[in-house]
Amino acid sequence: MFAARSITIVMPRFLPGAFPAKAVAAPANVGIPAAFVVVHLSVTIFRDKKPDVHRTLRLPFMPVVPAFGVLAQGIPDSRLRRETWLRIAIWWWPARPSTSTMAASTRS
């Protein structure tokens, strides 16, 4: 816990001087909205796989809203340079599901 807090406090103080602002801003400006694409796809997949689960939040026009969200964010994202996509992939690499996580999710 202490190490995680130390990294969280120390890294933002040193990283801005190590990289140019454009190199950090481009993937962040598109990576965060790209997470919304993942959320829209997840909503569609989970509601399709487990339709009988009680949900406190109802989504009107279920397949239309997530599809529109994917298109609304996915089209502008698809026009990015290759360099930006490479930076996003490097940024998201630590968040990928591990094989143990995927194996555990298939057991339940």
C-alpha positions as CSV (number, residue, x, y, z in Angstrom):
1,M,0.0,0.0,0.0
2,F,2.8,2.4,0.9
3,A,4.6,1.6,-2.4
4,A,1.5,2.3,-4.4
5,R,1.0,5.6,-2.7
6,S,4.6,6.6,-3.1
7,I,4.5,5.8,-6.9
8,T,1.3,7.8,-7.2
9,I,2.8,10.8,-5.5
10,V,6.3,10.7,-7.0
11,M,5.7,9.7,-10.7
12,P,3.6,12.7,-11.7
13,R,6.4,15.0,-10.4
14,F,9.0,13.4,-12.7
15,L,7.2,12.2,-15.8
16,P,6.2,15.6,-17.2
17,G,9.8,16.6,-17.7
18,A,10.7,13.2,-19.3
19,F,8.3,13.4,-22.2
20,P,7.1,16.1,-24.5
21,A,3.6,17.4,-23.8
22,K,2.2,16.3,-27.2
23,A,3.5,12.8,-26.7
24,V,1.6,12.4,-23.4
25,A,-1.5,14.4,-24.5
26,A,-2.4,12.6,-27.7
27,P,-2.9,9.1,-26.2
28,A,-4.6,10.5,-23.1
29,N,-7.0,12.6,-25.1
30,V,-8.0,9.6,-27.2
31,G,-7.4,6.8,-24.8
32,I,-9.9,8.0,-22.2
33,P,-12.7,8.4,-24.7
34,A,-11.8,5.0,-26.2
35,A,-12.6,3.6,-22.8
36,F,-16.2,4.6,-23.5
37,V,-16.2,2.4,-26.6
38,V,-15.2,-0.5,-24.3
39,V,-18.0,0.4,-21.9
40,H,-20.6,0.5,-24.7
41,L,-19.4,-2.8,-26.0
42,S,-19.4,-4.4,-22.5
43,V,-23.0,-3.2,-21.9
44,T,-24.1,-4.9,-25.1
45,I,-22.2,-8.1,-24.4
46,F,-23.3,-8.5,-20.8
47,R,-26.9,-7.7,-21.4
48,D,-26.9,-10.2,-24.2
49,K,-25.2,-13.0,-22.2
50,K,-27.2,-12.5,-19.0
51,P,-30.6,-11.0,-19.9
52,D,-32.3,-12.2,-16.8
53,V,-30.1,-10.4,-14.3
54,H,-31.9,-7.7,-12.3
55,R,-30.5,-4.3,-13.2
56,T,-31.3,-1.1,-11.3
57,L,-30.5,1.1,-14.3
58,R,-32.6,0.5,-17.3
59,L,-31.3,1.4,-20.7
60,P,-33.9,2.6,-23.2
61,F,-33.4,1.5,-26.8
62,M,-30.9,-1.0,-25.6
63,P,-29.0,-2.0,-28.8
64,V,-29.3,1.4,-30.4
65,V,-27.7,3.5,-27.6
66,P,-24.5,1.4,-27.2
67,A,-24.2,1.1,-31.0
68,F,-24.5,4.8,-31.4
69,G,-21.9,5.4,-28.7
70,V,-19.4,3.0,-30.4
71,L,-19.9,4.8,-33.7
72,A,-19.8,8.3,-32.3
73,Q,-16.5,7.6,-30.6
74,G,-15.1,4.9,-32.9
75,I,-15.2,6.9,-36.1
76,P,-13.1,9.8,-34.9
77,D,-10.7,7.4,-33.2
78,S,-10.2,5.4,-36.3
79,R,-8.7,8.4,-38.1
80,L,-5.8,8.7,-35.7
81,R,-2.2,8.3,-36.7
82,R,-0.5,4.9,-36.2
83,E,1.9,6.5,-33.7
84,T,-1.0,7.5,-31.5
85,W,-2.5,4.0,-31.6
86,L,0.9,2.5,-30.7
87,R,1.1,4.8,-27.7
88,I,-2.5,3.9,-26.6
89,A,-1.6,0.2,-26.9
90,I,1.5,0.7,-24.7
91,W,-0.6,2.7,-22.3
92,W,-3.4,0.1,-22.1
93,W,-1.0,-3.0,-22.0
94,P,-0.8,-3.2,-18.2
95,A,-4.6,-3.2,-18.0
96,R,-5.1,-6.2,-20.2
97,P,-6.8,-9.3,-18.6
98,S,-4.3,-11.9,-17.5
99,T,-4.8,-15.6,-18.4
100,S,-5.6,-16.4,-14.7
101,T,-8.3,-13.7,-14.7
102,M,-9.8,-15.0,-17.8
103,A,-9.7,-18.6,-16.5
104,A,-11.4,-17.6,-13.3
105,S,-14.1,-15.7,-15.1
106,T,-15.0,-18.8,-17.2
107,R,-15.3,-21.0,-14.1
108,S,-18.1,-18.9,-12.6
